[in-house]
Each structure stands twice: as structure tokens, then as C-alpha cells.
Amino acid sequence: MISSLSNEAAITLRDFYLELRKHRHSRDTFPVTLRQLESLIRLTQARARAELREEATKQVIKS
């Protein structure tokens, strides 16, 4: 079973990633690369699969 990512979930993850990137020059942060976004997507899809959902939604991200 492969969970797809809803448009709303994709936008939420993208916005979160961009917010992390915006603060990347702060001394207290770690480097944020595209790999982190890809990992967030995979984790979201894995959570949706664990809940037997066909689509990863914004609700999956927030829970």
C-alpha cells in the first residue's frame, strides 16, 4: 500500500520546510537541506500507511 500525499498536506510540509530554511543562518539551528523535506514526506506517508489511509492528509501531519 502506497499512501499518496494530498495537495493540502504537500503545501503544509512545503511551508514548514521553507520556515526552517528561513531560520537556517541562526546560530542555534542545524543545516536544513532538501533531504529533510524528503524525510518529512516519507515520515508522513509512513504514518498514513500505519493508519491504513490511502492518502496522507494535513490531519496526519498535525497528529
C-alpha positions, 0 to 999 in steps of 0.5 A: 500500500502506497499512501499518496500525499494530498495537495493540502498536506504537500503545501503544509510540509512545503511551508514548514520546510521553507520556515526552517530554511528561513531560520537556517543562518541562526546560530542555534539551528542545524543545516536544513537541506532538501533531504529533510523535506524528503524525510518529512514526506516519507515520515508522513506517508509512513504514518498514513500507511500505519493508519491504513489511509490511502492518502496522507492528509494535513490531519496526519501531519498535525497528529 
